[in-house]
Amino acid sequence: MRPPPEVMTWATMLVRQRMSDLQKVQRKAKKHWCGGKYVHKLRTHARRLRAAIEDLRGCIPNAQKLIDESKNLGQKTGKIRDADVLIRRLQRYRVFAFAAERAEIDALCKPLEKQRKAARKPAKACVRDFHVKLSS
């Protein structure tokens, strides 16, 4: 059973708004790639879009494709975000540490920085190529 036309219209408008929000952040992320805040915002907006589509699946054409694409964006940027969060946390701990502990914290950060660097290229390509379109 298909939902009433009013519900279909409302659901489509909601998903279009989520898509627009994500695309705005995507444009900023393309311009200012180095900023970790845009990776976080991209992931947040992709998750919100995916949640809306999953909740309203019966009202959204090509729902599974949209879910898969937004999920892929979240996955491709996940390693960068995880590394950013852990590095930032360790750097805060470092402020209160003695010299020996600071050296250990620095050693913990090195593989995280490598992880972040390795994840940049595929994540950046995914952000660059990400395009979702709502079929009519």
N, C-alpha and C positions, 0 to 999 in steps of 0.2 A: 504494500500500500504506500503510495506516494504521499508526502506531506502536502497540506494545503498550499496554494500559490503564495499566500502571504508569508508563510514560514519559509518557503523556498527563496523568496525575495530577500527576506531578512537575513537568512543564513548566507546567501551569496554576498550581500553587502558587508556582513561581518568578516567573511573570509577575504574579500577584496581589501578591506581596511587593514587587516593583518598583513596581507601581501604588500600593500603600499608602505606600511611601517617598516617591514623588513627590507624592501627595496631602497628606502631612504637611508637606512643604516648601511646597507650594502654599498651604496654610492660613496658614503663617507669612508667606509673601510677601504675601498679601492684607492681613495685619495690619500688617506692617512694610515697606511697599512701598519706602520710600526706601533701605533697606539694600541696597547692591550685592551683598552676600554672598548674599542670597536669589535674586537673578537668576542668579548663578553656580551656586548649588545647584539651582535649577530646571532650568537647562540641563543640568547634569550628570546629574540623575536622569531627565530626559526622554531623554537620550542612552542611558543604561543600560537604560531600559525598551524603547526602540526596538531596541537591539542584541539584547536577550533575545528579543523578538518575532521579529525577523528571523532569528535563529539557530534558533528553534523554530517557525517559521511553520507547519509541517505539523501541529503539535499545538495551535495556538491558533485558536479561532474568531474571525472578523472581524479577522484579523491585519492586513490591509492598511489597514483603517480606523484601527486603533490606531497603526500605524506613521505614517500620514499626520497624525493628530492630534498625536502627540508630536513629529513633525518640524516641524509648524507652530508649536508652542510654542517650540521651539528657534530657529526662524527669526525669530519676532516679538520675541524677547528678545535676539537676536544683536547688533543695532546698539547697544543699551544696553550690553551687556557689552563689546563692542569699544571703544566710547568710554570706558567706565570704565577698562579696562586701559591704553589709550593715555594718558589723562589722568593716571592714577596714575604711569605710567612717566615722563612728562614732568615731573611735579611732583618726582619723585625727582631727576631731572637738574638741575632748577632750583636745588636746594639747593647744588650745586657750581658754579653759573654766576655770572658777573659780571653787573653791572646790565644791560648791553646784551643779553646773552644771555637774561637773565630776561625782558626785555621781548619778545624773539622767542619764547621758550617760551610766554609768556602769550598771544601772538598765535596760536600753534599750537593752544592749548587752546580758544580761543573757538569755532571751528567744530565742534570735538568736543563741546563743551557744548551747542551748538545741535542737533547730531545726536542727542545723548542726550535732550534735551528733546522733540524732535519724535517720537522713537520711544517715549516713555513712554506716551502715551495708547493707541496700538494694542496695545502690549505688555501694559499693565495690563488692557485689555479681554480680551485673549487669556487671560491668567492667571485673570481672574475667571470667564470662560466655559468654561475648559478642564475637560472631564469625560470620562474614559475609563471604559468599562464592558466587562467581559469577558463575552461572550455564553456561555451554557451549551451 
